[in-house]
Amino acid sequence: MNRKQRRAMRMQGREVAAADGRTQPSVRAQAGRLFGQAVWHQHHGKPNEAASFYRQVLELDPDHAEASNNLGCLLLVQGKRSAAAPYFERALMLLPQLFDDFDSVAAMLLAVNPALGEDIERATRAWPQRLSTGEMLGASGFTAICADALLRRVLESTTIRHVGLERLLTSFRLEFLHAAAATHADGFADDVLDFSAALAKQCFINEYIFATTAEEAEQAQELARMLVEALARDSEVPPLLPSAVAMYFPLHSLPNSQALLKRTWPAALTDLLRQQVHEPQEEAQYRELIPRLTTIDDDVSMQVRGQYEENPYPRWVHAALASEPIALDEHLRSQFPSAPFRPLGNADGIDILVAGCGTGRHPIEVAHKYKAARVLALDLSLSSLCYAKRKTPAAAASKIEYAQADILKLESIGRSFDLVDASGVLHHLSDVKAGWRVLLKLLRPGGFMRVGLYSELARRGIVAARTFALERGYHPTADEIRRCRQDLLASPLKDVARAGDFFSTSECRDLLFHVQEHRLTIPEIKSFIGENGLMFIGFEFAPRMTQYYRDLFGGDRFLRDLDRWHRLEVEKPDTFAGMYQFWLQKN
Ligand SMILES: C[S@@+](CC[C@H](N)C(=O)[O-])C[C@H]1O[C@@H](n2cnc3c(N)ncnc32)[C@H](O)[C@@H]1O
């Protein structure tokens, strides 16, 4: 599911909530009533009463993400920025899909800490020159940034998708590199160390996407050498040293990374080591355990597998988990109230295939979403599957079976499904329609299929950026992806940074360097649907567009006329910028 769809899903209300939101139903109902009162008071200009109601909600149901968020907003309006920050922090943790709307996250960071906006401006004006923290922030500014717990939380929890903030952080990273290389890299305040560890985590999450000058790269190599030698000699290592190294290389890539685990570190460092040494180790252990269901010998499949082995997509931190699973029929009925689909009515469980499951967020969310789900999650890439397995929470582990397989060969597995979910995958096959037909064969009569495909019209800007990368001969290595991004940002194609996938290495590789990318049009989709006797149920997650469609086509409330959707897309070519994401039913 891409960011736009996840955002729209959140807009549908509280269908999704915290993973562990297990508040008793009666208490939740009471909290719900109080929440209603709070919202009423807020909308009627009574902020103090509203704040008091929100606090009562949170006493009853501390996992009420919207109450936390709204209370944060109220406090912010009242100028109580530092009081607001922990509520935002909590809301982000409870409802990680809030991170998907990174523009709002950035706006929230700046509202809570306005100095950050000024710092971003200074860093951006000076770019590509890196300013020192003194030049950027003044004497006390750095301390204030390091003390910003909300910023630290964001750095640890999601990819930063904001060019200005990225530039500021890139400059900070260089300062940490210099500080750690100084002979006495010790004696930093806890906040500074915590911030350095959070920045190192961000660098790991975005797979080291920040621009690095040649001189800086050499200094970082030197710093890593210092760390390796100090560990080998068993001499003292100031905590800032591994933290700064981890901003440039994952710590597990050091030859003696195990030695790091034998020492005692401050909490922030221990957590960083968990991310960069323990977790990759755990993933490696799964490699031999994942079953292989098919051979992989198609030329394109082999190249695609190679890409995702090197860059599993995406490296995610938090999934958006449903608080209460619902029946698939119920979900479809609420999403497509006027669609004439036939319910599955399958009370004792549904078999779901997630084809091209990537690094697990997708099947984990599916397993949580549908009642009595039994999920087979397949992918070409073992690295992605290992990441997925490590990230699968215990509650979902018994519902998800991971395996390596090529969609093109799936007929040989002799299994069938009530739902096949193939989002963001078919357009990476050598032959989209051949793969699509294989998946249809595995679908039981009356079964549903959820498909996500790239739109030719919506991706025109991405195609221009892909052509830029191709014509200038960049290779899909981390170093060249970094350079290509900076060159794009300095070019007339800089708007490509509006794509969320621009901000981490695996996502940027997926966006601009994919070895195989097909894009389709609605007429092509329509003809496939017709040729295969399928029923089109509807497009997902386009509430604004739904209204626009109705206005354009005289109140047509069925929203299922693909010729009309095509006319709408021609008029508004960004309509399916996320993807065409739609549901079908097999006769
Ligand atoms: C862009 S990622 C999407 C991952 C996931 N569906 C999501 O939405 O997060 C595409 C995934 O499809 C997988 N893939 C591509 N071609 C495939 C094939 N022929 N068979 C199985 N998986 C494939 C890739 O390995 C990759 O992990």
The ligand as a Gaussian input file, in Angstrom:
#p B3LYP/6-31G(d) Opt

LIG

0 1
 C        7.610000      -2.329000      -4.994000
 S        7.738000      -3.759000      -4.023000
 C        6.125000      -3.793000      -3.285000
 C        6.114000      -4.549000      -1.997000
 C        4.756000      -4.621000      -1.299000
 N        3.724000      -5.161000      -2.129000
 C        4.353000      -3.272000      -0.767000
 O        3.368000      -2.704000      -1.228000
 O        5.051000      -2.767000       0.147000
 C        7.605000      -5.027000      -5.235000
 C        7.933000      -6.399000      -4.674000
 O        7.504000      -7.381000      -5.644000
 C        8.467000      -8.408000      -5.719000
 N        8.385000      -9.044000      -7.048000
 C        8.663000      -8.485000      -8.235000
 N        8.482000      -9.385000      -9.220000
 C        8.054000     -10.524000      -8.636000
 C        7.720000     -11.818000      -9.119000
 N        7.820000     -12.118000     -10.413000
 N        7.330000     -12.756000      -8.235000
 C        7.272000     -12.477000      -6.908000
 N        7.589000     -11.275000      -6.392000
 C        7.980000     -10.310000      -7.243000
 C        9.789000      -7.706000      -5.497000
 O       10.791000      -8.592000      -5.062000
 C        9.416000      -6.637000      -4.470000
 O        9.649000      -7.051000      -3.151000

